[in-house]
Structures are given as structure tokens and as C-alpha cells.
Amino acid sequence: MIKKQDTVSYNEKKSFEHLLNDFLQDKTSCPESSLCTFSHKGCTYIVPEHERNSLTTEFSDLRFSWGKQSFVPGQGEAARFFVGPEAGEPAGFSLNMEETICSDDDASCPTAFYIYREGEPEPLAECQEKQITGYGSQNDFSALKSPLTPGCYFLLADGLTDDGENAVFQPLGNYLYLPFRVMESGETLKHPVVKAVEVSRPQEELADGPYTSGIVRMSVCFSAPLPVHREFSALCFTQDWRLLSQDVRLFTGHRSEKYSLHFRFRSELIWMPGRYTVILTHNREPFAAVVFEYDGMPEAAVSWQALTQTDAEYLWGKYLATDKDWKCIQNFVGMGKLRLRLADLARQSSYNDCCEALCLPELRENIYAAVLSDEPFYAKRLAYCLPLLLHYCTTGRKQVDCAEWLENNSPEDWLEERSGLAVTLYNIQVLCTDRGRDLLERLEEAVEDTFRFWALTLCGTEQEVEQVLSCSPLLARAIRPEYRFGLEQPSVAEVVHSFQQALEETEYRLEAAAQDELARQAVEYYEVLGLWQKDDYTRFVLKGLLGRVKQRVRRNYVPGSKPERSGLIRVKAEDVVIGEWLQSQGTVQDFASESKMLRRVFEESKKELDAMVGLSDLKEALHTTFCRMLFNEQRRRMGLPVEDEGIHHVVFTGNPGTGKTTVARLLGKIYHALGLLSKGEVITTERRELVGEYIGETENKMNALFQRARGQVLFIDEAYSLCTDSSDRRDFGHHIIESLLPMLTKPNPDMLVVLAGYPEEMERMLQSNPGLKSRFPYHFHFADYGADELMQIARNTLEREAYVLVPEAEVLLRQAVEEALEHKDRHFANARWIKTFLVSGVLPAMARRVMQAGSVATVELYRNITRADVEEAMRTQVKVRASGTASPRRIGFRA
């Protein structure tokens, strides 16, 4: 059969006069609403009737999709789709153009698109749309006339213009033509077995330093000959699971059998030291993972393993290779651990994909999640992607600013319209304020309403999210641990690549030696650079890096010479001076980064204290201490005098059970986080452990205690017992105080001393020794808890153990609390009393009731505390008091 040249013909007979008229008017396309044919590779194809005129449409960034598979020809992506065993699966074609420009801005331009299988005259699907000048043109095709099967296909376009430097279409007569191939999915294929792998960098690429952009080579040897007409690809990921490079081989067969493949990973980003993972795919199905450690040497240590469909590496390679939704997160920073977690969650939630393929109804579940990040933009960006990645089945997305929500005071606006939406909340800290409590309650009601399908994601810092969850145990239960996503600090590699991406926005480029120098300096200054944001990288590139380049060029310029442009835009190793930039920005940038890091550590350590009921004065004082420390550090950097504030020893007064020992332990953690204590644990002691039989023994005990308490919190319980009412200086307690004073006067003792006890006795002790009183500038009184606070402690205690107070039981418990407060004395144990009442009274009564009832076991039966349980606990308490068997009051106490 002799192949004809590609031709176009019309189904209308035309006279010579008509043809001459068409020629004179330059009508080189089919007439309006006419049926055309064209010949291609020996076959004649039919083009259905469609609207046509002289207007054309230019376009940019075209993406061609079939179902969830897609490729962008302008980016060099392979023009292939892969069909599984269910070739007729309900997937459709679509064509997306990021920008369209009509040749007449005031008109719409008709376009037509057709999909053909090579050798079949009729199109399988078509799309006719009118384009206008603008952004985001989506063109969905009609349903396929017959299922896709492996073979060669092409997309035919009419009404488009593609004459740029990087044309994605080929001309075909009066049309544009984009060939693509449909191949069998690798899910049903037998995969080759990896026998050996070698990874190396060409020696010439290491001449200017090991940490540069360029090529890494990988050779893979298999145990059997490779099958023909198959695609093998290799996706190379960094240690953070960001796609750094990929290479594809379409194996069409050779005269001799082929046992190996050679891949070249070319990266414009710097190859940083660390671990890299290469996922090998066979017709887009991952089948093996190769891990290599790059340390700057020509040869890399390599290991490999076969993959199963349950491996996290398989899931990440599969989703990234075949699903366009997953490509949106591949360049997010701080997601080294999250990417594989998300892939595993997506596998668990992909049941609905099976339902869709089998035309079954979706299984819809209300998903409640939280995204934690110090940068709101990053948190909201990930939250926006979650519904698509994890198959939420929602139909829309909405972001709500809680601060604006509070000001508008109209929560019903979006709560009533939430059905089917994935809602993201940010500025969530306002929900824990007095004014925001009503909104939080309305939000809880919406979460409890299981009859409305929707999804919710909280966005905020770790502290903000934890604060909201502590205010709302219901939300804490609803947001399961697997749906709490914490973004981390970017890795060193992400920091370096952020520098490069900021430089990409300019005309300047790093020489290889400059790349290596940048990588080494980023490692050296990572503690500060890891806290930078995008604006910080841009500022350094424009003012720091390029500033030095311009100074160097100006310094070396010879008047009258004509330097080449390429030499003026090169960044050399000598231009990369991150340390000098940080030093020049020391009073602002460096300190801001350091203070941000300190604040993060401080807030992390203070979370448990914030969760305690009451203690507002103490919490405020700690915040003041932190601010004063940062304030003095800034003054020190500016060369201003700074008073040596030292460490602040404290006095705790209050009755038993008010939390003094617990707070002392938390103070140790916080002071350790601030760098004021080297260890931060609590050493508890009292008079009987310090007083010896003679003065020398007392001194030895004190010295041993100081040695043990170095770097710790020294908690002296009932401190006033060290001194008797006698003024006899020979009393051993006075020797203890005198031994304590020198340590208290040290400017930086690496020890925090806490004196604890009843208020009146503590005041008498401090008044008796003015020197001692001046060493304790902070006094905190732990007031007895009121009924509201004791009830909150009770609720927190029960909720931690998954118990629920029914309303009648809560009313009676409050009555018991109020009665106990009405008859309390100074030895009332406050929080310890309510916890004992619950653990030793209410819960045993509940256990007896449940086990004696003989009812069918249900979750509610074993969770719900009833009024009868509280009544039984109250009767037991009365009996104990009446029998006089209550524990004798101790001399002294433990807070």
C-alpha cells in the first residue's frame, strides 16, 4: 500500500470560480459548518462539522488529561496514558489551558478538538468550545464511543495557534496534531527483578566541588531480558521525598536481548549530601526502590528492594506518577515525614475510587483534621489540598477567618451552608476567648451533628491548635491522631534549594564552585536559616548575594572594555558570604530568627502549665520573664548596658492540692528550655532530710544537696520548719538557712530554689530573716479552687479516661463539691480531694452498678457516670467521716 501525503478535502464539490475566490481570500481551512476529511499515514479521517471562522486562539501551559492521569507536553512529559484491565473504566478526556488569547479580544473564538485512534476514521471523542481572552480554559470531551485500548492515538485541534519557540503541537494540514500513546497499565504486568545497581557522578562534575547541580547516573541490571514495548521510569526523591529528577526509557526492542537500563538524573538543583530514594516503575507501576547515600564521592553506596502495594514508597511513587492532584504538594517544604503518611492515608481512604468504578454509592465520612505550622500560609495551603488527596468526597472548599467570624457575629452564615463543603478555619485562637466561646460551642454542635456531611480542618500553630483542643474535648476526640498534620522546619536541602529558587527569579546564575560554597555555608548556618521564610531568601539574594556580585564587577571593571553579558551575571564562590550577611543583619534578622526559635521552645514547654486551671498570675509572670530575657539580649547586641538579672528564686504559698509541686516541675522544664537551668528536674526535700545530729553533719548534707540539685529545681517543702520560733542561732535550722544564702546570692547559680508552705508560716519565716526575703523576688499564692474550677478539674480528669458525666450526675457532683467547700478547713486538699473523690468514690460505685446490673455490654454503659454513682460516693464519704476512720491529718503537706 502506497502512503498518501497528508491532505485535507471537503465533502462539497466546488467550481473553479469558488476555488479561485477561496484562494484570493486566503481561505485555507474548511468552510463553516462543513464536513472535512484528511489523510494521515495512509488513512483518511473524518472531521465532524463544527463552527469555524478566521479567528484563532493562542494558548499557554496546556495540560491533557484522561481521568486522573495527565501530561504537560510543554514541560517535556511523556505523552502516554495507561489503561488497566477494566479498559472501559468511566474516565473522560479534558484539555486545560492556563491562558488563552483570542485574536479578537472583543469576540469569542470557536475551537474544536477531536481524539482519534490511528487507523480508525471516526473520532472517539470530541469537544467544541468558544474561547475568550483570559485565564483557566477547561475543555471537557464527550464520552468515549468505545473503550481505550493500548495503541497509538492523536489529538486534533482546530482554531488554535501554536507557533511559539516551544510548540507542543505538530502541523497537520490546516489543523494541529498531538500524538500520544495508550499503554497497558503495569498493575497487571509481571515486573522484572533487579539484580544489581550502580550509582555514580561523572568525575568532571566534581571538579568545582561535590555539592553542585548536574547529573547522577544509575545503571540497573535485571535477572532476565526486559519485555518490549514497555515504559520504564525512575523517579529520584530527596530525603524529604521531594521529586528532584526523573528519567524515562521507552523500550521498543532490539536485535539482541537487553538486561539493563541506564538512567540519567539531571537536576538544576544542588545535589546535597544525604539519602536519596529512586522509585522504579514499569508502565507507571512502582516495582522496586533503590536507596543511595550521596556523600560527594564519585561512587555512592546503594541498596534496593522489591516493592509491594502496601509499602509507603510504592504509594508515593504511584500517586505522584499517575495522579495530578498529588503533584501540587511535591514542592511543599517541611513535609519530609508527612508525604508518606498522606500517601498511606490516601490508600486507606481510596475505597470510594472502587465504588466509582463499580457505579456504587460513595462511602462518605465526616473528616475532622488539624494542620499545625508556625506559618499560616503553609498550613492553609496544605489544608486546601487535603480533600483531593484523601478522597473526602466533598463538593467544594471554603476558608473561614475565625477573627472575622467573631467580629461579624453571624456564625450561621457558613455553618448552615456547610453541607458538602470542606471548611478550613484559621486564626482559631479567638475561639478560646470569652467572646469566642459561643462560636466554639456552635462549632461543637456542628461536629456532633452526624446527619450533615462536611469536613473541617483547623489551621494554626501547635500551641493554638492544642489550646483549642484543650478548650474543647469534643473536638479533641473528633480530630483523630492520624489526621493531625504537623509541618516541620525545612531541611538543609530545602533551605539550599530555596536559595536557588529565589535566584531563579533573577537573571543571575551560580557557578559550580558557588553552588558548592552555598551548600557548605547553609549547613554551617542552618540553625538560623531553617527559620527563614520566602521573603528572607529573596532579601538575601537581592541585597546580599547580588549586591556583592555588583561590587565585584564594578571593582574589576576596566574603563573602555566591553565585558560579555554571561560574565556579568555569574555568581562566584567569593560572592557567597551568608555569615557576613547574618552579622550585618544581627540587630534585626539574626535576633529575630533566634527569638522566634526561643519562643517556639518556650511555648512548647509552657503548654502543660497553660492547661492547668487557674494560676493566671504565675503564667503572666513567666511570660514577663521570657520577654525580659529577649529584651536584655537585644540591648546587649546593641551595645547598651544590661543588668545581670540572674535566676529568680520563688516562694509558693497555698493549701494542699493547689498544684505547687506540679508547677515546680513545669518551671524546671520552662527554665531549662530558656537556657537558665542545665537539667530542669525537681529535687524535693524538707527539714528532716537536712538536719543532722551535729553541725558538721548538717553542713555535709547541705553540700551534698547542692551538688545533687545543680542544674535542677530545689523544692523545699514546709520551708518554715527549717527555723524554730527560737532566736537561738545554734539551732541547726538556722545553719541550713546560712548555708543556703551564699548560693542564693550567686548571679548564675544553675539552680532554682522554691520555698513552699502555708502563707502565714512562710511570711513569718521571711520576716525573721531580711536577707532571705530579698533573695526571693517572686511570691506566688496558690488560692483554693472554687466550685467552677474543681468541676473543670473533674471534667478534665474524667475526659482523659473517656468517662462521661450525664447531666443529672454533673448536677449532683457540683452539689457535693459545694458542700465540701462549705465545710473545708485549711487542710482541704483542693484538686487532690476532687480526684480522690472520683477515683476512690465515684468510679468504684460505677463499677459495682455496672457489674451487678447484668445488662448487655455497650460503650455507653461503660462510659456514662450516672447520678446513682455520685450518690453512692457521697454516702461512702459520709460513712467514713462518721466512723472516724479517715486518714489522720499529716503534719505538714505535699502540694
Residue pairs with C-beta under 8 A, 6 or more apart in sequence:
1 42
2 42
3 41
3 42
4 39
4 42
5 39
6 38
6 39
6 40
6 172
6 173
7 38
7 39
7 173
8 30
8 36
8 37
8 38
8 39
8 173
8 174
8 175
9 36
9 37
9 38
10 30
10 31
10 34
10 35
10 36
10 37
11 34
11 35
11 36
11 37
12 31
12 34
14 22
28 174
29 52
29 158
29 174
30 36
30 47
30 52
30 174
31 52
32 51
32 52
32 53
33 49
33 50
33 51
33 52
34 49
34 52
35 46
35 47
35 48
35 49
36 46
36 47
37 44
37 45
37 46
37 47
38 44
38 45
38 47
38 172
38 173
38 175
39 45
40 154
40 172
40 177
41 118
43 118
43 119
43 120
43 121
44 121
45 116
45 121
45 123
45 156
46 121
46 122
46 123
47 112
47 114
47 123
47 156
47 158
47 175
48 114
48 123
48 126
50 110
50 112
50 128
50 158
51 110
51 112
51 128
52 110
52 112
52 158
52 159
53 109
53 110
55 102
55 103
55 104
55 107
55 109
55 110
55 159
56 102
56 103
56 109
56 159
56 160
56 161
57 100
57 101
57 102
57 103
57 109
57 111
57 131
57 159
57 160
57 161
58 100
58 101
58 103
58 160
58 161
58 162
59 97
59 99
59 100
59 101
59 137
59 160
59 161
59 162
60 74
60 97
60 98
60 99
61 72
61 74
61 97
61 98
61 99
62 72
62 73
62 74
62 95
62 96
62 97
62 98
62 168
63 70
63 71
63 72
63 95
63 96
63 97
63 324
64 70
64 71
64 72
64 73
64 79
64 93
64 94
64 95
64 155
64 178
64 180
65 93
65 94
65 95
65 96
65 324
66 81
66 91
66 92
66 93
66 148
67 89
67 91
67 92
68 91
68 322
68 323
68 324
68 325
69 81
69 82
69 322
69 323
69 324
70 324
71 77
71 78
71 79
71 80
71 180
73 79
73 168
73 178
74 166
74 168
78 231
78 248
78 250
79 178
79 179
79 180
79 181
80 180
80 181
80 182
80 183
80 231
81 148
81 180
81 181
81 182
81 183
82 182
82 183
82 184
82 185
82 186
82 283
82 284
82 322
83 89
83 147
83 148
83 149
83 150
83 182
83 183
83 184
83 185
84 185
84 187
84 188
85 185
85 187
85 188
86 357
87 147
87 148
87 149
88 147
89 357
90 356
90 357
90 359
92 125
92 140
92 141
92 143
92 144
93 115
93 125
93 127
93 140
93 141
93 144
94 138
94 139
94 140
94 141
95 113
95 127
95 138
95 139
95 141
95 155
96 136
96 137
96 138
96 139
97 137
97 139
98 135
98 136
99 134
99 135
99 137
100 131
100 132
100 133
100 134
100 135
100 137
101 133
102 108
102 109
102 131
102 132
102 133
103 109
103 161
105 133
108 130
108 131
108 132
109 130
109 131
109 132
109 159
110 128
110 129
110 130
110 131
110 159
111 128
111 129
111 130
111 131
111 139
111 157
111 158
111 159
111 160
112 126
112 127
112 128
112 157
112 158
112 159
113 126
113 127
113 128
113 129
113 139
113 141
113 155
113 156
113 157
113 158
114 123
114 125
114 126
114 127
114 155
114 156
115 123
115 124
115 125
115 126
115 141
115 153
115 154
115 155
115 156
116 122
116 123
116 124
116 153
116 154
116 156
117 124
117 151
117 152
117 153
118 151
118 152
118 153
118 154
122 145
123 145
123 156
124 144
124 145
124 146
124 148
124 153
125 141
125 142
125 143
125 144
125 145
126 141
126 142
127 139
127 140
127 141
127 142
129 137
129 139
131 137
131 159
148 182
149 182
150 182
150 183
150 184
151 181
151 182
152 179
152 180
152 181
152 182
153 179
153 180
153 181
153 182
154 177
154 178
154 179
154 180
155 177
155 178
155 179
155 180
156 172
156 175
156 176
156 177
157 169
157 175
157 176
157 177
157 178
158 174
158 175
158 176
160 169
160 176
162 168
162 169
162 176
168 178
169 176
169 177
169 178
170 176
170 177
170 178
170 179
171 177
183 229
183 230
183 231
183 283
184 283
185 283
185 284
185 285
186 281
186 282
186 283
186 284
186 285
186 287
187 285
189 227
189 230
189 282
189 283
189 285
191 282
191 285
191 287
191 288
192 222
192 223
192 224
192 226
192 227
192 282
192 287
193 222
193 223
193 224
193 306
194 220
194 221
194 222
194 223
194 280
194 288
194 290
194 304
194 306
195 221
195 222
195 223
196 220
196 221
197 218
197 219
197 220
197 221
197 290
197 302
197 304
198 218
198 219
198 299
198 302
199 216
199 217
199 218
199 290
199 292
199 299
199 300
199 302
200 216
200 217
200 298
200 299
200 300
201 210
201 214
201 215
201 216
201 217
201 271
201 294
201 298
201 300
202 214
202 215
202 217
202 298
203 298
205 212
205 214
205 215
205 512
206 212
206 296
206 298
207 512
208 511
208 512
208 513
208 515
208 516
209 512
209 513
209 515
209 516
209 517
209 519
210 271
210 273
210 295
210 296
210 297
210 516
211 270
211 271
211 272
211 273
211 296
211 515
211 516
211 519
211 520
212 270
212 271
212 512
212 515
212 516
213 267
213 268
213 269
213 270
213 271
213 512
213 515
214 266
214 267
214 271
214 512
215 264
215 265
215 266
215 267
216 236
216 245
216 264
216 265
216 267
216 271
216 294
216 300
217 262
217 263
217 264
217 265
218 234
218 262
218 263
218 265
218 278
218 290
218 292
219 260
219 261
219 262
219 263
220 234
220 260
220 261
220 262
220 263
220 280
220 290
221 259
221 260
222 259
222 260
222 261
224 259
225 257
225 258
225 259
226 232
226 251
226 257
226 258
226 259
226 261
227 251
228 251
228 252
228 253
229 251
229 252
229 253
230 250
230 251
230 282
230 283
231 248
231 249
231 250
231 251
231 281
231 282
231 283
231 284
232 248
232 249
232 251
232 261
232 280
232 281
232 282
233 246
233 247
233 248
233 249
233 280
233 281
233 284
233 321
234 246
234 247
234 248
234 263
234 265
234 278
234 279
234 280
234 281
234 290
235 243
235 246
235 278
235 279
235 281
235 317
235 320
235 321
236 243
236 244
236 245
236 246
236 265
236 267
236 276
236 277
236 278
237 243
237 244
237 276
237 277
237 278
237 279
237 316
238 244
238 272
238 274
238 276
238 491
238 493
239 274
239 275
239 276
239 336
239 491
239 493
240 333
240 335
240 336
240 339
240 491
240 493
240 494
241 277
241 316
241 335
241 336
241 339
241 340
242 330
242 331
242 494
243 320
243 330
244 265
244 267
244 269
244 276
245 265
245 266
245 267
246 265
247 263
247 264
247 265
247 266
249 261
249 263
251 258
251 261
263 278
265 278
268 500
269 496
269 497
269 500
270 496
270 497
270 500
270 515
270 518
270 519
271 294
272 294
272 492
272 493
272 496
272 519
273 294
273 295
273 296
274 293
274 294
274 492
274 493
275 291
275 292
275 293
275 294
276 291
276 292
276 293
276 294
277 289
277 290
277 291
277 313
278 289
278 290
278 291
278 292
279 286
279 288
279 289
279 307
279 313
279 314
279 316
279 317
279 321
280 286
280 287
280 288
280 289
280 290
281 287
281 317
281 321
284 318
284 321
284 322
285 318
286 307
286 313
286 314
286 317
286 318
286 321
287 306
287 307
288 304
288 305
288 306
288 307
289 304
289 305
289 307
289 311
289 313
289 314
289 317
290 302
290 303
290 304
291 302
291 303
291 304
292 300
292 301
292 302
292 303
293 300
293 301
294 300
307 313
307 314
307 317
308 314
309 315
310 347
312 340
312 343
312 344
313 340
315 340
315 343
315 344
315 346
315 347
316 339
316 340
316 343
319 326
319 343
319 346
320 326
320 327
320 330
325 385
325 388
325 389
326 389
328 385
329 335
329 339
329 342
329 382
329 385
329 389
332 378
332 381
332 382
333 378
333 490
333 494
333 498
334 373
334 378
334 487
334 488
334 489
334 490
334 494
335 382
335 487
335 488
336 488
336 491
337 488
338 382
338 485
338 486
338 487
338 488
341 482
341 485
342 389
342 390
342 485
345 390
345 482
345 483
346 389
346 390
346 391
349 390
349 391
350 391
351 363
351 391
352 362
352 363
352 391
352 393
353 391
354 360
355 361
355 362
355 363
356 362
362 393
364 393
364 453
366 447
366 450
366 452
366 453
366 454
366 455
366 456
367 390
367 392
367 455
367 456
367 483
368 447
368 455
368 456
368 457
368 475
368 478
368 479
368 480
368 483
369 383
369 386
369 455
369 456
369 457
369 458
369 479
369 483
369 484
369 485
370 457
370 458
370 459
370 460
370 465
370 469
370 479
370 483
370 484
370 485
371 379
371 380
371 382
371 383
371 386
371 457
371 458
371 459
371 485
371 486
371 487
372 379
372 460
372 461
372 462
372 465
372 484
372 485
372 486
372 487
373 379
373 382
373 459
373 461
373 486
373 487
374 461
374 596
374 600
375 487
375 533
376 426
376 427
376 459
376 460
378 487
379 426
379 459
379 460
379 487
380 399
380 424
380 426
380 459
382 485
382 487
383 399
383 424
383 457
383 459
384 397
384 399
384 424
386 392
386 422
386 457
386 485
387 394
387 397
387 422
387 455
392 422
392 455
393 453
394 420
394 421
394 422
394 453
394 454
394 455
395 420
395 421
396 420
396 421
396 422
397 421
397 422
397 423
397 424
398 414
398 418
398 421
398 422
398 423
398 424
399 423
399 424
399 425
399 426
400 414
400 423
400 424
400 425
400 426
401 426
401 427
402 425
402 426
402 427
402 428
402 429
402 430
402 431
402 436
402 439
403 427
403 430
404 427
405 411
405 439
406 430
406 435
406 436
406 439
411 439
411 442
411 443
414 421
414 423
415 442
415 443
415 446
418 446
418 452
418 454
419 452
419 453
419 454
420 453
420 454
421 454
421 455
422 454
422 455
422 456
422 457
423 454
423 455
423 456
423 457
424 457
424 459
425 456
425 457
425 458
425 459
426 459
426 460
427 460
428 458
428 459
428 460
428 464
428 465
428 468
429 460
429 464
429 467
429 468
430 436
430 439
431 437
431 439
431 440
431 443
431 468
431 471
431 472
432 440
432 467
432 468
432 471
437 471
440 468
440 471
440 472
443 456
443 472
443 475
444 472
444 474
444 475
446 452
446 454
446 456
447 456
447 474
447 475
447 478
448 474
458 465
458 468
458 475
458 479
460 468
461 603
462 486
462 603
462 604
463 603
463 604
463 607
465 484
466 607
467 610
468 475
469 475
469 476
469 479
470 476
470 610
470 611
473 795
473 796
473 799
489 530
489 531
490 498
490 530
492 522
492 523
492 526
492 530
495 522
495 526
495 529
495 530
495 532
496 518
496 519
496 522
498 532
498 534
498 537
499 518
499 522
499 537
499 540
499 541
500 510
500 518
501 537
502 534
502 537
502 538
502 540
502 541
503 509
503 510
503 541
503 545
503 571
505 538
505 541
506 541
506 542
506 546
507 569
508 545
508 546
508 549
508 569
508 570
508 571
509 569
509 570
509 571
510 518
510 570
510 571
511 570
511 571
511 572
511 573
513 572
513 573
514 571
514 572
514 573
514 575
514 576
516 573
517 573
517 576
518 576
518 578
521 576
521 577
521 578
521 579
522 529
522 578
524 578
524 579
525 578
525 579
525 582
527 597
528 582
528 590
528 593
528 594
529 578
531 593
531 596
531 597
532 593
536 589
540 578
540 581
544 577
544 578
544 581
545 571
545 575
545 576
546 571
548 574
548 575
548 577
549 570
549 571
549 572
549 575
552 572
552 574
552 575
553 563
553 568
557 563
582 589
582 590
583 590
586 637
587 634
587 637
587 638
591 633
591 634
591 637
595 630
595 633
598 626
598 630
598 674
599 626
601 673
601 674
602 626
602 670
602 673
602 674
604 673
605 666
605 669
605 670
605 672
605 673
606 619
606 622
606 666
606 670
608 666
608 669
609 615
609 618
609 619
609 622
609 663
609 666
609 670
610 619
612 659
612 662
612 663
613 785
613 789
613 792
613 793
613 796
613 831
614 659
614 783
614 785
614 789
615 659
615 663
615 782
617 780
618 663
618 780
621 778
621 780
622 667
622 670
625 648
625 674
626 674
628 645
629 645
629 674
632 642
632 643
632 645
635 641
635 642
636 642
644 747
644 748
646 746
646 747
646 748
646 749
647 671
647 676
647 677
647 748
647 749
647 751
647 752
648 752
648 777
648 778
649 744
649 752
649 753
649 754
649 755
649 775
649 776
649 777
649 778
650 667
650 752
650 753
650 754
650 755
650 776
650 778
650 779
650 780
651 754
651 755
651 756
651 762
651 766
651 776
651 778
651 779
651 780
652 660
652 663
652 664
652 754
652 755
652 756
652 757
652 780
652 782
652 895
653 756
653 757
653 758
653 759
653 762
653 763
653 779
653 780
653 781
653 782
654 660
654 758
654 759
654 781
654 782
654 783
654 784
654 895
655 758
655 782
655 784
655 826
655 827
655 828
655 829
655 830
655 893
656 827
656 828
656 829
656 830
656 832
656 893
656 894
656 895
657 828
657 829
657 830
657 831
657 832
657 833
657 895
658 782
658 783
658 784
658 785
658 830
658 831
658 895
659 782
659 831
659 895
660 754
660 756
660 782
660 895
661 682
661 684
661 715
661 717
661 756
661 894
661 895
662 895
663 782
664 682
664 713
664 715
664 754
664 756
664 895
665 681
665 682
665 713
667 713
667 752
667 754
668 677
668 679
668 680
668 681
668 682
668 712
668 713
668 752
669 680
671 677
671 680
671 713
671 752
672 678
672 679
672 680
673 680
676 752
677 711
677 712
677 713
677 750
677 751
677 752
678 710
678 711
678 750
679 710
679 711
679 712
680 711
680 712
680 713
681 712
681 713
682 712
682 713
682 715
683 705
683 708
683 709
683 712
683 713
683 714
683 715
684 715
684 717
685 705
685 714
685 715
685 716
685 717
686 716
686 717
686 718
686 721
686 892
687 718
687 721
687 722
687 733
687 736
689 701
690 698
690 701
690 702
690 705
690 722
690 736
691 698
691 701
691 732
691 733
691 736
692 698
692 700
692 701
692 732
695 732
695 735
698 732
698 735
698 736
698 739
699 735
699 739
702 736
702 739
702 740
703 739
705 714
706 743
706 751
709 751
710 750
710 751
711 750
711 751
712 751
712 752
713 751
713 752
713 753
713 754
714 751
714 752
714 753
714 754
715 754
715 756
716 722
716 753
716 754
716 755
716 756
717 756
717 757
717 892
717 893
717 894
717 895
718 756
718 757
718 761
718 892
718 893
719 755
719 756
719 757
719 762
719 765
720 757
720 758
720 761
720 762
720 764
720 765
721 733
721 757
721 892
722 733
722 736
722 737
722 765
723 731
723 733
723 734
723 737
723 765
723 768
723 769
724 731
724 733
728 734
737 769
737 772
740 753
740 772
741 771
741 772
741 775
743 749
743 751
743 753
744 753
744 772
744 775
745 775
753 776
755 762
755 776
756 762
756 895
758 826
759 781
765 772
766 772
766 773
766 776
767 773
782 895
784 821
784 824
784 828
784 830
785 793
785 830
785 831
786 821
787 814
787 817
787 818
787 821
790 817
790 821
790 830
790 831
790 833
790 834
791 810
791 813
791 814
791 817
793 831
793 834
793 835
794 805
794 813
794 817
794 834
794 838
795 805
797 834
797 835
797 838
798 804
798 805
798 838
798 865
802 863
803 843
803 863
803 864
803 865
804 863
804 864
804 865
805 813
805 865
806 864
806 865
806 866
806 867
808 866
808 867
809 865
809 866
809 867
809 869
809 870
811 867
812 867
812 870
812 871
812 874
813 842
813 870
816 837
816 870
816 873
816 874
817 834
820 828
820 833
820 837
821 828
827 889
827 893
829 836
837 873
837 877
841 872
841 873
841 874
841 876
841 877
842 865
842 869
842 870
842 872
842 873
843 865
843 869
844 873
845 868
845 869
845 870
845 872
845 873
845 876
846 865
846 866
846 869
848 872
849 866
849 868
849 869
849 872
850 861
850 862
853 861
855 861
880 886
